[in-house]
Amino acid sequence: MNRFSMAASLALPLLLLGLPSAASADDDALEFWIAPSLGADLDEDTGVQFETGQRLRSSEDGRADTYLFRLLLSQAVADNMALSGGVERRFNDGASNETYLLQRLSTSHGIVRARLQMEQRFVDTADRMGVRLRPRLGVSIPLNTGIPLNARADAELFLTLRSNNQGGDEGLTGLRTRVGLAYGVSERLGLSLYYLRQQSIEDGPDTIGHAPLIGVDYSF
């Protein structure tokens, strides 16, 4: 099996996780996401990263545009394993703004990538602090094209352990799947292009966003 076939076979189960149920009437909409980031090494094992995100949605269906700013400090704790902690602020156009504290464990094992993120969520108009766990599993496979090009796919669950409002939804409340390509322009600059599917799991019809996602990563 060549690397491209392997990528397709490993990505398929991740994509199937994101397919809507034929029995449900889901609410679908097109979105556009941009994710620029800057990173710098403080020493051999420690790094800092500033990430931003622009999530542009259609105002006609009540989805707010979101602009986020995230600062992360990462520490390598073993080969191919890092711990990170940070803070994030989200501005939701026409909706309540949010602040996140987050802790993240990231690992890689060959072509497999895994991440576990815990979040404490503070919504400006909410009753209390919310807590959410986000496990993510994916693959990143080099394509033998003569250039540093990787095929990537992953799936991420959103598990709400404590809702921000009394009586709010808890348990499995979201699913995000991505599939795309990442290109290393240089040692410092990386570009990526994904198809992203964001599903909010609700009591009624699920809310689903489909978005092209453009990522630009630069490290000093």
Residue, then its C-alpha position, 0 to 999 in steps of 0.5 A: m500500500n503506498r502512502f496516499s492509499m494509506a492516508a485515504s484508508l486512515a482518513l475514511p473512519l475519521l470522516l465517517l464520524g462526521l457524516p450527519s445521520a440520515a434520520s435527522a434534519d440538520d441545520d447546515a451552513l457554509e463558513f470560512w475560517i482563517a488561522p494565522s499563528l506565530g511561534a518562538d522557541l525560548d529554549e530547547d524544550t520551551g516555546v511560546q505561541f500566539e494564535t489568532g482565528q477568524r471564523l466568518r459565518s452568515s449573519e442571516d442564519g444567526r451564527a455570529d462571526t468569531y475572532l479569537f486570540r490565544l497565547l500558549l506556553s509549551q514545554a516538551v516533557a518527553d520525546n514527541m510529547a509536550l504540555s501546554g497552558g494558555v489563555e484565550r479570548r473570543f469576541n463573538d459578533g452579536a453574541s456573548n464574548e468568552t474567555y478560556l483557560l486551557q491545558r493541553l497534552s500533545t503527542s505524536h507516534g509515527i504518523v499518528r497525532a493525538r491531543l487532549q485539551m481541558e478548558q475552563r470557559f467563562v462566558d460574559t453572560a453565563d451563570r458560572m464557569g464551564v468545563r470542557l474536555r476535547p480529545r483529538l486523534g488524527v494522522s499526518i502522512p508525508l506524500n512522496t511528491g518531492i516537496p514537504l507536503n503532508a496529507r492530514a485528517d483528524a476528528e475531535l470530540f467536545l465533551t462538556l463536563r460542566s455547562n456554563n448555565q444551570g440546566g445546560d447541555e452536558g456530555l457529548t456536545g460537539l464533533r469537529t472533523r478536518v481533512g486536508l494538506a499541509y505544506g512546509v514552505s521553509e523551516r519557519l513558514g508552514l501553510s495548510l488548507y483543510y475542509l472542516r466540518q463543525q457539528s454542534i450536537e443539540d436536543g433538536p436538529d444539530t447545527i453543522g458548519h462546513a468551512p474551508l480552513i486556511g492556516v498560516d504558521y510562522s516561527f522565529 
